[in-house]
């Protein structure tokens, strides 16, 4: 017999979302660290031998790139899975949430690490072989480009999740609610870029990146959970 589920209060939806996001990030990081280390010390060498990965990629080398992509994919998958358990009573085909979150967070993780590894200071080799010290003004173009890539990754994440959430929002609800979801993701990832520029200063490390994301997760979960609670999600029939 078809029976409508009991409605979930905004507070109930909020704390379930926050808990799912934080627990998913914890589990994802546990597996992600192992995957990251395997990528750095084993898989990257195999990819280089197969000419599938070059020694450098932007601000990162092959080992760091492979490691962070594997780690970010693990975190994104587990976060998406646990968030899916919260959303499945509201959103049709909510399993897509796992896929889009895994893909989106992998790009966010890669872009964030690339920005963290972008040096703000250094030296420039002159034509005569001498070195000239480079300051942050000289690095602004590269820092700006990598920051924009990170913000673009946040936009991609928000848009992909928007497509999934669209199936769960009441049709009479104003469309600005879904647009708000995308905007919140972009703003939060933009703050992430600012924090990376302020704290890493081009001296990123994989250990530091993992801790940074763990510290960022409760902040992200709280804000996105509050945004989700404001959206009029209709309980699906079962």
Number of C-alpha atoms within 10 A of each C-alpha: 4 6 8 10 12 7 12 15 9 17 13 11 18 23 16 17 25 22 18 22 26 23 17 23 26 17 15 20 25 14 16 25 21 15 21 26 19 17 24 20 14 14 18 23 18 13 16 14 11 10 10 11 18 14 13 12 13 13 17 18 17 21 25 25 24 25 26 29 23 25 29 28 26 27 29 29 26 25 26 25 23 21 25 22 16 18 24 16 19 22 22 17 14 21 17 19 27 21 16 23 26 23 20 24 24 24 24 26 24 25 24 26 28 25 30 30 23 22 20 20 15 14 11 14 11 9 7 6 8 9 12 11 10 15 14 13 10 14 15 12 11 16 22 13 12 22 25 16 20 26 24 18 26 27 22 22 24 23 21 19 22 19 14 19 23 16 16 22 20 15 12 7 12 12 13 11 18 22 13 17 19 20 17 18 23 22 14 18 24 20 13 22 23 12 15 22 20 11 12 20 17 21 14 19 14 18 9 14 18 20 13 16 18 15 12 16 18 16 14 19 19 18 16 20 21 17 16 21 19 15 21 18 23 16 20 14 11 9
